[in-house]
């Protein structure tokens, strides 16, 4: 029994000695320079700087998301996407720090 184990161990050692012992470099994919998406200039959308609810003169509510690039998004409910209004547009006057704004000619207060 011991002799068979010794012979099997020697055979296994001889088989493993015949393996190629070169160093292997495993690469997951192409290099970083080959990826064109990393080289494209990506601009992120503006973030929400402030969100406020305003009550207008006709007793209606509007919700305004003030964005970091100066634009605003006006909504009738909190859940909807709303209408984007560019900075300096006459439809909406005021900013996120103002206590009252004007939207479509109506005075609205926070």
LOSEDO-279778 format. One record per residue (C-alpha): residue in three letters; residue number from 1; x, y, z. Coordinates in nm, 3 decimals. Layout:
# residues N
<pt><nufi>ala</nufi><tiba>NUM</tiba><u>X</u><v>Y</v><w>Z</w></pt>
...
***
This chain:
# residues 110
<pt><nufi>unk</nufi><tiba>1</tiba><u>0.000</u><v>0.000</v><w>0.000</w></pt>
<pt><nufi>unk</nufi><tiba>2</tiba><u>0.283</u><v>0.235</v><w>0.087</w></pt>
<pt><nufi>unk</nufi><tiba>3</tiba><u>0.467</u><v>0.134</v><w>-0.226</w></pt>
<pt><nufi>unk</nufi><tiba>4</tiba><u>0.166</u><v>0.214</v><w>-0.449</w></pt>
<pt><nufi>unk</nufi><tiba>5</tiba><u>0.126</u><v>0.555</v><w>-0.285</w></pt>
<pt><nufi>unk</nufi><tiba>6</tiba><u>0.495</u><v>0.631</v><w>-0.339</w></pt>
<pt><nufi>unk</nufi><tiba>7</tiba><u>0.474</u><v>0.532</v><w>-0.706</w></pt>
<pt><nufi>unk</nufi><tiba>8</tiba><u>0.162</u><v>0.747</v><w>-0.757</w></pt>
<pt><nufi>unk</nufi><tiba>9</tiba><u>0.327</u><v>1.042</v><w>-0.584</w></pt>
<pt><nufi>unk</nufi><tiba>10</tiba><u>0.638</u><v>1.009</v><w>-0.804</w></pt>
<pt><nufi>unk</nufi><tiba>11</tiba><u>0.421</u><v>0.986</v><w>-1.118</w></pt>
<pt><nufi>unk</nufi><tiba>12</tiba><u>0.226</u><v>1.297</v><w>-1.019</w></pt>
<pt><nufi>unk</nufi><tiba>13</tiba><u>0.548</u><v>1.486</v><w>-0.944</w></pt>
<pt><nufi>unk</nufi><tiba>14</tiba><u>0.691</u><v>1.388</v><w>-1.283</w></pt>
<pt><nufi>unk</nufi><tiba>15</tiba><u>0.371</u><v>1.499</v><w>-1.458</w></pt>
<pt><nufi>unk</nufi><tiba>16</tiba><u>0.377</u><v>1.835</v><w>-1.283</w></pt>
<pt><nufi>unk</nufi><tiba>17</tiba><u>0.747</u><v>1.883</v><w>-1.357</w></pt>
<pt><nufi>unk</nufi><tiba>18</tiba><u>0.666</u><v>1.870</v><w>-1.727</w></pt>
<pt><nufi>unk</nufi><tiba>19</tiba><u>0.428</u><v>2.167</v><w>-1.704</w></pt>
<pt><nufi>unk</nufi><tiba>20</tiba><u>0.524</u><v>2.496</v><w>-1.861</w></pt>
<pt><nufi>unk</nufi><tiba>21</tiba><u>0.630</u><v>2.731</v><w>-1.582</w></pt>
<pt><nufi>unk</nufi><tiba>22</tiba><u>0.630</u><v>3.056</v><w>-1.780</w></pt>
<pt><nufi>unk</nufi><tiba>23</tiba><u>0.482</u><v>3.367</v><w>-1.626</w></pt>
<pt><nufi>unk</nufi><tiba>24</tiba><u>0.133</u><v>3.442</v><w>-1.751</w></pt>
<pt><nufi>unk</nufi><tiba>25</tiba><u>-0.010</u><v>3.789</v><w>-1.792</w></pt>
<pt><nufi>unk</nufi><tiba>26</tiba><u>-0.387</u><v>3.790</v><w>-1.777</w></pt>
<pt><nufi>unk</nufi><tiba>27</tiba><u>-0.553</u><v>4.097</v><w>-1.930</w></pt>
<pt><nufi>unk</nufi><tiba>28</tiba><u>-0.924</u><v>4.165</v><w>-1.887</w></pt>
<pt><nufi>unk</nufi><tiba>29</tiba><u>-0.966</u><v>4.383</v><w>-2.193</w></pt>
<pt><nufi>unk</nufi><tiba>30</tiba><u>-0.805</u><v>4.648</v><w>-2.409</w></pt>
<pt><nufi>unk</nufi><tiba>31</tiba><u>-0.591</u><v>4.918</v><w>-2.252</w></pt>
<pt><nufi>unk</nufi><tiba>32</tiba><u>-0.738</u><v>5.247</v><w>-2.129</w></pt>
<pt><nufi>unk</nufi><tiba>33</tiba><u>-0.611</u><v>5.432</v><w>-2.438</w></pt>
<pt><nufi>unk</nufi><tiba>34</tiba><u>-0.818</u><v>5.207</v><w>-2.664</w></pt>
<pt><nufi>unk</nufi><tiba>35</tiba><u>-1.149</u><v>5.305</v><w>-2.503</w></pt>
<pt><nufi>unk</nufi><tiba>36</tiba><u>-1.298</u><v>5.596</v><w>-2.701</w></pt>
<pt><nufi>unk</nufi><tiba>37</tiba><u>-1.570</u><v>5.671</v><w>-2.443</w></pt>
<pt><nufi>unk</nufi><tiba>38</tiba><u>-1.311</u><v>5.786</v><w>-2.189</w></pt>
<pt><nufi>unk</nufi><tiba>39</tiba><u>-1.174</u><v>6.044</v><w>-2.431</w></pt>
<pt><nufi>unk</nufi><tiba>40</tiba><u>-1.508</u><v>6.218</v><w>-2.498</w></pt>
<pt><nufi>unk</nufi><tiba>41</tiba><u>-1.587</u><v>6.536</v><w>-2.302</w></pt>
<pt><nufi>unk</nufi><tiba>42</tiba><u>-1.903</u><v>6.465</v><w>-2.105</w></pt>
<pt><nufi>unk</nufi><tiba>43</tiba><u>-2.110</u><v>6.740</v><w>-1.947</w></pt>
<pt><nufi>unk</nufi><tiba>44</tiba><u>-2.351</u><v>6.650</v><w>-1.672</w></pt>
<pt><nufi>unk</nufi><tiba>45</tiba><u>-2.701</u><v>6.797</v><w>-1.654</w></pt>
<pt><nufi>unk</nufi><tiba>46</tiba><u>-2.747</u><v>7.081</v><w>-1.404</w></pt>
<pt><nufi>unk</nufi><tiba>47</tiba><u>-2.825</u><v>6.982</v><w>-1.048</w></pt>
<pt><nufi>unk</nufi><tiba>48</tiba><u>-3.121</u><v>7.112</v><w>-0.847</w></pt>
<pt><nufi>unk</nufi><tiba>49</tiba><u>-2.998</u><v>7.399</v><w>-0.630</w></pt>
<pt><nufi>unk</nufi><tiba>50</tiba><u>-3.332</u><v>7.462</v><w>-0.455</w></pt>
<pt><nufi>unk</nufi><tiba>51</tiba><u>-3.694</u><v>7.344</v><w>-0.473</w></pt>
<pt><nufi>unk</nufi><tiba>52</tiba><u>-3.971</u><v>7.574</v><w>-0.352</w></pt>
<pt><nufi>unk</nufi><tiba>53</tiba><u>-4.349</u><v>7.589</v><w>-0.355</w></pt>
<pt><nufi>unk</nufi><tiba>54</tiba><u>-4.516</u><v>7.923</v><w>-0.434</w></pt>
<pt><nufi>unk</nufi><tiba>55</tiba><u>-4.877</u><v>8.038</v><w>-0.395</w></pt>
<pt><nufi>unk</nufi><tiba>56</tiba><u>-4.985</u><v>8.275</v><w>-0.669</w></pt>
<pt><nufi>unk</nufi><tiba>57</tiba><u>-5.242</u><v>8.557</v><w>-0.657</w></pt>
<pt><nufi>unk</nufi><tiba>58</tiba><u>-5.515</u><v>8.340</v><w>-0.810</w></pt>
<pt><nufi>unk</nufi><tiba>59</tiba><u>-5.462</u><v>8.095</v><w>-0.519</w></pt>
<pt><nufi>unk</nufi><tiba>60</tiba><u>-5.293</u><v>7.833</v><w>-0.739</w></pt>
<pt><nufi>unk</nufi><tiba>61</tiba><u>-4.978</u><v>7.649</v><w>-0.636</w></pt>
<pt><nufi>unk</nufi><tiba>62</tiba><u>-4.666</u><v>7.617</v><w>-0.847</w></pt>
<pt><nufi>unk</nufi><tiba>63</tiba><u>-4.351</u><v>7.427</v><w>-0.767</w></pt>
<pt><nufi>unk</nufi><tiba>64</tiba><u>-4.019</u><v>7.560</v><w>-0.893</w></pt>
<pt><nufi>unk</nufi><tiba>65</tiba><u>-3.693</u><v>7.365</v><w>-0.909</w></pt>
<pt><nufi>unk</nufi><tiba>66</tiba><u>-3.408</u><v>7.615</v><w>-0.935</w></pt>
<pt><nufi>unk</nufi><tiba>67</tiba><u>-3.119</u><v>7.456</v><w>-1.124</w></pt>
<pt><nufi>unk</nufi><tiba>68</tiba><u>-2.748</u><v>7.522</v><w>-1.081</w></pt>
<pt><nufi>unk</nufi><tiba>69</tiba><u>-2.704</u><v>7.669</v><w>-1.431</w></pt>
<pt><nufi>unk</nufi><tiba>70</tiba><u>-2.960</u><v>7.948</v><w>-1.369</w></pt>
<pt><nufi>unk</nufi><tiba>71</tiba><u>-3.256</u><v>7.781</v><w>-1.537</w></pt>
<pt><nufi>unk</nufi><tiba>72</tiba><u>-3.573</u><v>7.684</v><w>-1.354</w></pt>
<pt><nufi>unk</nufi><tiba>73</tiba><u>-3.826</u><v>7.405</v><w>-1.392</w></pt>
<pt><nufi>unk</nufi><tiba>74</tiba><u>-4.187</u><v>7.509</v><w>-1.315</w></pt>
<pt><nufi>unk</nufi><tiba>75</tiba><u>-4.437</u><v>7.237</v><w>-1.221</w></pt>
<pt><nufi>unk</nufi><tiba>76</tiba><u>-4.806</u><v>7.226</v><w>-1.127</w></pt>
<pt><nufi>unk</nufi><tiba>77</tiba><u>-4.754</u><v>6.917</v><w>-0.906</w></pt>
<pt><nufi>unk</nufi><tiba>78</tiba><u>-4.447</u><v>6.788</v><w>-0.728</w></pt>
<pt><nufi>unk</nufi><tiba>79</tiba><u>-4.446</u><v>6.466</v><w>-0.931</w></pt>
<pt><nufi>unk</nufi><tiba>80</tiba><u>-4.446</u><v>6.601</v><w>-1.287</w></pt>
<pt><nufi>unk</nufi><tiba>81</tiba><u>-4.134</u><v>6.688</v><w>-1.485</w></pt>
<pt><nufi>unk</nufi><tiba>82</tiba><u>-4.241</u><v>7.046</v><w>-1.552</w></pt>
<pt><nufi>unk</nufi><tiba>83</tiba><u>-4.148</u><v>7.314</v><w>-1.801</w></pt>
<pt><nufi>unk</nufi><tiba>84</tiba><u>-3.788</u><v>7.432</v><w>-1.823</w></pt>
<pt><nufi>unk</nufi><tiba>85</tiba><u>-3.750</u><v>7.810</v><w>-1.834</w></pt>
<pt><nufi>unk</nufi><tiba>86</tiba><u>-3.417</u><v>7.958</v><w>-1.940</w></pt>
<pt><nufi>unk</nufi><tiba>87</tiba><u>-3.233</u><v>8.207</v><w>-1.723</w></pt>
<pt><nufi>unk</nufi><tiba>88</tiba><u>-3.348</u><v>8.562</v><w>-1.797</w></pt>
<pt><nufi>unk</nufi><tiba>89</tiba><u>-3.678</u><v>8.456</v><w>-1.957</w></pt>
<pt><nufi>unk</nufi><tiba>90</tiba><u>-3.960</u><v>8.706</v><w>-1.893</w></pt>
<pt><nufi>unk</nufi><tiba>91</tiba><u>-4.206</u><v>8.428</v><w>-1.805</w></pt>
<pt><nufi>unk</nufi><tiba>92</tiba><u>-4.033</u><v>8.383</v><w>-1.468</w></pt>
<pt><nufi>unk</nufi><tiba>93</tiba><u>-3.869</u><v>8.662</v><w>-1.271</w></pt>
<pt><nufi>unk</nufi><tiba>94</tiba><u>-3.690</u><v>8.608</v><w>-0.942</w></pt>
<pt><nufi>unk</nufi><tiba>95</tiba><u>-3.445</u><v>8.355</v><w>-0.809</w></pt>
<pt><nufi>unk</nufi><tiba>96</tiba><u>-3.421</u><v>8.083</v><w>-0.546</w></pt>
<pt><nufi>unk</nufi><tiba>97</tiba><u>-3.342</u><v>8.332</v><w>-0.267</w></pt>
<pt><nufi>unk</nufi><tiba>98</tiba><u>-3.637</u><v>8.564</v><w>-0.340</w></pt>
<pt><nufi>unk</nufi><tiba>99</tiba><u>-3.946</u><v>8.543</v><w>-0.119</w></pt>
<pt><nufi>unk</nufi><tiba>100</tiba><u>-4.173</u><v>8.635</v><w>-0.411</w></pt>
<pt><nufi>unk</nufi><tiba>101</tiba><u>-4.147</u><v>8.569</v><w>-0.783</w></pt>
<pt><nufi>unk</nufi><tiba>102</tiba><u>-4.351</u><v>8.653</v><w>-1.090</w></pt>
<pt><nufi>unk</nufi><tiba>103</tiba><u>-4.466</u><v>8.370</v><w>-1.317</w></pt>
<pt><nufi>unk</nufi><tiba>104</tiba><u>-4.660</u><v>8.447</v><w>-1.637</w></pt>
<pt><nufi>unk</nufi><tiba>105</tiba><u>-4.749</u><v>8.793</v><w>-1.504</w></pt>
<pt><nufi>unk</nufi><tiba>106</tiba><u>-4.879</u><v>8.668</v><w>-1.166</w></pt>
<pt><nufi>unk</nufi><tiba>107</tiba><u>-4.719</u><v>8.749</v><w>-0.835</w></pt>
<pt><nufi>unk</nufi><tiba>108</tiba><u>-4.637</u><v>8.436</v><w>-0.633</w></pt>
<pt><nufi>unk</nufi><tiba>109</tiba><u>-4.504</u><v>8.409</v><w>-0.278</w></pt>
<pt><nufi>unk</nufi><tiba>110</tiba><u>-4.308</u><v>8.132</v><w>-0.113</w></pt>
***
